[in-house]
């Protein structure tokens, strides 16, 4: 019996993640990102390549990254680049949103490779899965022709090549391995299975006790706190400048930490200070994997601080749990509220006593 051919593995990470709202490949499940889980599953026995829009995003994997040359045409370009770059004549291609994928699927599909077969495509309940399939380099001319015609659907490739459709149901493998993750609801479901802590942001009416609740939650968690706090001197909301201080040094109310000042009776933001101080505090906080990142609070003053907002997003995509406070009705908060790892909790008089324990469980209690 002939030995099955060697197969490279290509992970398509170039999707827009429009339904998720953030790069789903970089979301964490347990202690690893989704794409790390997929890459680690295959790297011990196969050449593994990543297809992406840009290489820097996935450089941390330590794997070759091939970048799109034809932008905005979907997975067909990633497939073309993977087939061109792969060291083997056959490439198993999967999407970067399949955290349960197992290397056994490659062995199963490889059995069906034979002369004249260009694609071995998995089917699930009779439906072809173009992003769980083995492709031969022989189809590169077909792919390039389709791109030239503006026909970008992967299934269109099969019209001009020999595709073998292989039912998952006949494999004896766990069908859950082909589940993918497209929406925040999917992510939350998968995160529960991996016992992944979520981030918690409190909101509520002014004076309801959000900051006090944050301190009670942090005490229950038993983690060292980093990140930032915003404070007025002596609690004076009518004349004192607003200070942004590191969470581990809450008393550092000096001129260098002023982020908003009173002008003509209005508290006026200094966006460059938010960008400089907030970004620095959050960058430092992300280094402490054993810690808790505090963001108390995010309000209307930060709406023009783009560097600060980017650092918030990096924290939300990272492994360290975040506990924050959001002022109500701020449009720039949408990327926080809609992030799949964020749980928004309304603080009210009736839940203030029970909320700290609930939030601590969501964040991953260590005490």
N, C-alpha and C positions, 0 to 999 in steps of 0.2 A: 504493500500500500504506500502511495506517495506521501511524503511529508507535506503537511499544509504550509503554504507560504508564510513568511513573516509579514506582520502587519504593523504599520505605524498607527499612532493614535493622534487625532486632531480634535482639539476642543474649540468650538466656535464661541468666542466671547465678545463678538462685536455688535451684539444686538443693542437696540436703543432703550430697552427696558421701560418703554413708555407706560405700560400698565402698572409696573412696580413703582415707578417714580424715582428710582435710584438704581445704580448698577447692581443687578441681582447676583452677579457672579461674586461680588465683594461682600455680600451679606454674610453674617456669621451664623453658623449652626454649631452649637456647642463651642468648642475651642478653636475652630478653623473656619475659614471662609468656604463658601460653596465650591469655588473653583479649586481651592487647595484640596478639598476632599476628593474631587474628581481626578485631579492630577496625581495625587498620592496613590489613588487606587490603581493607576496604570503605570506609573513611572518605574516600578521595579521590574517590569517584564517587557516593556515596549518603549520605542522612541515616542516621545510625547511632544507635540507642538501646539502652540496657542495661536489662533487667528483673532486679530483685534484691529480696531481702528488705529491705535497707537501703541507702541511697545512699552512706554514707561509705566503705564497703569499696572501691568502684570509682570514687571521685571522682578518683583520680590519672589516669584515662583522659581527663578533660576532655570527656566526652560526657554527654548527658542520661541520667539514671537514673530509671526509673519503679519505684516500690516497690509490693509486694503490699499490697492492702487486705484480701483474704481469705487469711489465713495457713494454711499447712499443707495446701493442696489440690493442690499440684504445678504442672506447667507450664501448665495451662489458665489459671491466674490470671495468669501472666506474659504469655501470649498475649493475654488480655483487656486488660491494661494497655498493652501495646505497640500494639495496634490502636486503642485509645482515644487514645493520645498522638501517634501518628505523623502527620506532615504530609501524607503521600500516602495514597491510597485502598487501596494494596496494600502489604503488608509481607512481605519475605522473613524467615523466622524460622529461626535455627539455634541449636544448643546451644553453651555456652561450653567444651565439651570436644572441639572439632573443629579442632585446630591446622593441619590441612592444607587447610582449606576455601579455595576460590578464588572471586573475584568472577565468573568466567565462569559459575558455576552459576546466578547470578541471571539473567544474560542468556538462558541456555538455558530456564529455567522461564518467563521472561517471554513467550517466544514463544507460549505456550499460553494466555495470558490472552485471553479473549474474552467478549462479553456472555453473561451467564447462568452463567459459571464462577466459583465462589466460592473454590476452593482448587486450586492446582497443586502436587501432592504428588509428590516424587521417590520412585521405587521402586528398590530394589537387589535383584537376583535375585528379583523378584516381591514383595518385602516393602516396604510403605509406610514412609516415613521422615517422620513428622509434624513432626520438628524439623529438617527440611531441605525447606521448602515455602513457597510464597507464599500468603498469606491475604488476602482482601478484607474491608474494614470491614463489608461486608454481612452477615457471619456473626456480628457482635457479639450480636444478639438470641438466636441459637442457643446461643452460649457462655454467656450469662447465664442462659438457661433450664436448661442442663445443670448449671451451678453450683447453681442453686436446687433442682434435683432430687438433688443430691449425686452426680452422675455426672461424674467428673473425667477419664476417659480421653479423650485427644485424638481417638482414632479414632471415638469415639461422635459427635463433631461431624459427621462425614461422612454420617451417616444422614439428616440433615435439611438438607443443602445439596448443591450440585453440585460434586463433586470430580473433577478430572482427574488420573489417575495417569500419571506420565511416567517411563519407564525411563531410568535412568542409562546403561544399556548402549547406548542409541541416540544418546547425546550426543557420543561421541568424546572425552569428558573423562576424565582420569585417575581411576579409581575410588577411589584412595587418599585423595582429598580428603574423603570422607565418613567416614573412620575416626574413631571417637571413643575417648575415654580414660577408662575407668571404674575401673580397679583399679591398685594399685601395679605389678603386672606390666606392664600396658599402658604406664604412665608410664616405667618403666625402659627398655622397648623403644623408645619414642619419644625418650627422652633420649639413648639411644645414637645414634639417627639425627641428632640435632642436636648431637652431641658435647657434651652437657651434663655438666659435672663433678658428681659426687655428694658428699655429706658422708660423712665416715668417723669412726666411733666405735670405739675400741679397748676391749676388755674382756679379762678374764683373771684368774688367781689373784693374790692380793696378793704383791708382791715379785717378780713376773715381769718387770718392766721396762717397764711401759706408759708412764710419763712420759718415760723415756729414749727410747723409741721415738717418742713424739710429737716430741721435739726433733730427732731424726734425720730424720723426715718433713718437718718445717718447714724444716730446712736444705736438703733436696733441692728443695723447692718454690721457695725463693728469694723468697717474699713477706714483706712486713712483717707481724708478728704483733700481733694485738689480742685482745680478749676477757679471760679471767680465768684465773688459776692459784690453786689452794689449796695452802697450805704450812704446815708446822709449823716453828717456829724450831729451827735446828740439827738438823732431821730428827727431833726428839723427839716421838714419837707417844703418849707416856704422861703428859706433864705440860704441854707447851706448848699454848697456845690455837691454834685453827685460824685462819689468816689467808686472806682472799681479796684478791688483788692484781691490778692490771692486767697483762696479759701482757707489755706493753712495759716494765714497771717491776717485775721479779720480786723485788727486794730491799726492797720497801716494807712491811716487817713492823712496823707501829706499831699503837698501840691503836685508831686509827680504822678499821683494816681487820680487826679480829677478828670472826669470824662464828660461832664456837662456843667454849665454855669448859668446863672440867672442873667437874662438880658431883657430889659423892658418888661419886666414882670413875668417872663416866660423862661422855663428851664430849656436851655439850648444845648444841643449835643455838639460834641467835638469828635466827629467821625474818625479822624486820624488817631485820636487817643483810644477809641474803641478798637480800631484795627491793630494798633501797636500793643496795647496792654492785653486786651481780650485774646488776641491770637497767641501771644507769648504764654499766657496762663494756661490756655487749652493745649498748646503744643507740649508744655511741660507735663500737664496732667495725663496726656496719652502715654507717656513713658512709664507710668506707674501702674502696671497691670494688676497689682493687688489692691488698687485704690478705688475710690468713687469720685466721679467728676461732678462737681456742683456747678449749676448755672442759675444763680439766684440774683437778679431775675433778668429775663429777656422782655424788654418793653418796646415803646415806640421810638426811643432815642437812637436805636441801633439800625434803623431802616436803611441808612446810607453807608453803613460800614460793611462793605462787601468782603473784605479780608476776614473780618470777624465771623461773618456768616459762613464762609468757606470752612473755617476751623470748626464751627459747630457741626457742620455736615460730616467732616472727617471724624469727629468724635462719635457721631451717631452710627457711622459705618464701622467703628472700631470695636475692640473687645472689652473695653472698660465700661461698666455700667454708668449711666448718666442720670442724675436726679436734678430736675430744674423747675423753674417757675416761669409761667408765661402770663403776661398781662392779657386781658381779654381783647378780642376784636382788633388784632394787629395783622394786616394782610401779609406782611413779610414772614410771619410765623408759619405760613402754609407748608413750607418744605419740612418743618419740624412736625407739624400735626399729621401730615400725610405720610411720614416716613413709616415703613412697615414695622420697625422695631420700637416705635414710640407708643406708649399708652398714656392718653390724656386723662387725668383724674380731676374732677371738680371738687374743691374743698367747700364744705358747707357745715353749718353748726351741727347738723345731725350725724355727720360722719367723721368729725375731727378726732374722736377718740379711737375709732376702729381703723381709720385710714392708714396710720403709720405701719401697722402690722401687715396689712394688705400690700402696701407699696413695697415693703421690705421683701415680701415673698416674691413679688414680680421682679425685683432687681436681683434677687439671689442672696438670701440672708446668709451671713457667715458666722453669726454669733449664736 
